[in-house]
Amino acid sequence: MLLRPHQEAPIEEAKSNISKPNLPAKDLMLAIAMLAEWMEENPEVEAEKIYEKYNARRKGFSRPEIRFLLTQLANLTDP
């Protein structure tokens, strides 16, 4: 999965306000994969709207935790 260019800037700006979710490694990897899959299925969603459109709060993630997942996802997809 490749991140669209407009998704990278907000992630970079928010790196100072990230928080690792309190999950075991297996669940953390699954959360990253599920977010990546959702982003691929919803390419029209702008980066700053991911938290609300993904319904992250309902899934138990805070904004800093979603930023962490997005940062990890960006690290995995960088060439």
Residue pairs with C-beta under 8 A, 6 or more apart in sequence:
1 36
1 39
1 40
1 73
1 77
2 77
3 39
3 73
3 74
3 77
4 43
4 47
6 46
6 47
7 46
7 47
7 70
8 47
8 74
9 47
10 47
10 48
11 47
11 67
11 70
11 71
11 74
14 67
15 67
15 71
17 63
17 64
17 67
18 64
18 65
18 67
18 68
18 71
19 62
19 64
19 65
19 67
19 68
20 28
20 65
20 68
21 28
21 31
21 61
21 65
21 68
21 69
23 31
31 61
31 69
32 69
32 72
32 73
32 76
35 54
35 66
35 69
35 70
35 73
36 73
38 54
39 45
39 50
39 73
42 53
45 53
45 54
47 70
50 56
50 66
50 70
51 57
51 63
51 66
54 66
56 62
56 63
56 65
56 66
61 69
